[in-house]
Amino acid sequence: MPLTRDFRETIQARVQRDPAFREELLKEGVECLLSGEVEVGMAALRDFINATVGFETLGSLTGKSPKSLMRMFGPGGNPQARNLFDVIARLQEREGLRLEVRAVR
């Protein structure tokens, strides 16, 4: 189901005013990818990118075309692991944080 414009604007506004929410959105995207919820993870990362750095700037940071990045994170996108991890690394650098994987039973 496509998101409404109001929902996207609400997410963007919250990301801009709430650094903890911004960090959680990035973290949630990566955690969903790691747990196999690829579509949810990609959607969270797409929302994060749209609300923070934008695809134009991300393209400059990664050396990838913004349109290519939009396709990678769009519905049905299937980025190569190298490209996905490069984007996640750049987003972490831009946010000034480092996500870590921790094993939990």
C-alpha positions in Angstrom: 0.0 0.0 0.0 1.5 3.4 -1.0 2.1 5.8 1.8 0.1 9.1 1.8 1.9 12.4 1.4 0.8 13.4 4.9 2.4 10.3 6.4 5.7 11.0 4.7 5.6 14.6 5.7 4.9 13.6 9.3 7.9 11.2 9.3 10.1 13.9 7.8 9.0 16.5 10.4 9.6 14.1 13.3 13.1 13.1 11.9 14.1 16.7 11.7 13.0 17.6 15.2 13.8 14.4 17.1 17.4 13.0 16.8 16.5 9.9 18.9 13.7 9.0 16.4 16.1 9.6 13.5 18.6 7.2 15.0 15.8 4.6 15.8 14.5 4.7 12.2 18.0 3.9 10.8 18.5 1.2 13.4 15.0 -0.3 12.7 15.8 -0.5 9.0 19.0 -2.4 9.5 17.5 -4.7 12.2 14.6 -5.6 9.8 17.1 -6.4 7.1 19.1 -8.6 9.4 15.9 -10.4 10.6 14.8 -11.2 7.0 12.1 -8.5 6.8 13.7 -7.1 3.7 10.7 -5.0 2.4 10.1 -3.4 5.8 13.8 -2.7 6.3 14.1 -1.2 2.8 11.1 1.0 3.4 12.5 2.2 6.7 15.8 3.0 5.1 14.1 4.8 2.2 12.1 6.9 4.7 15.3 7.7 6.6 17.1 8.7 3.4 14.2 10.9 2.2 13.9 12.6 5.6 17.6 13.2 6.1 20.3 13.2 3.5 18.2 12.8 0.4 19.0 10.7 -2.7 21.0 13.4 -4.4 23.4 13.9 -1.6 23.6 10.1 -0.9 24.5 9.7 -4.6 27.4 12.1 -4.1 28.5 10.2 -1.0 28.4 6.8 -2.6 29.4 7.6 -6.2 26.1 6.1 -7.3 23.4 7.7 -9.4 20.5 9.1 -7.3 18.1 7.4 -9.7 19.9 4.1 -9.2 19.7 4.5 -5.4 16.0 5.3 -5.6 15.4 2.1 -7.6 17.5 0.1 -5.1 15.4 1.3 -2.2 12.1 1.3 -4.1 9.5 -1.4 -4.0 11.0 -4.4 -5.6 14.5 -3.0 -5.3 17.2 -5.6 -4.9 20.6 -4.0 -4.3 23.8 -5.9 -4.3 25.1 -6.5 -0.8 28.2 -4.3 -1.6 25.9 -1.4 -2.5 23.6 -1.8 0.4 26.4 -2.0 3.0 28.1 1.0 1.4 24.9 3.0 1.8 24.4 1.9 5.4 28.1 2.9 6.1 27.6 6.3 4.6 24.4 6.9 6.5 26.1 6.0 9.8 29.0 8.3 9.0 26.6 11.1 8.2 24.7 10.6 11.4 27.9 10.2 13.5 27.0 6.8 14.9 28.1 3.2 14.5 25.6 0.4 14.6 26.8 -2.9 16.1 25.4 -6.4 15.8 24.9 -8.2 19.1 23.9 -11.9 19.4 20.8 -12.5 21.6 19.3 -15.9 22.5 
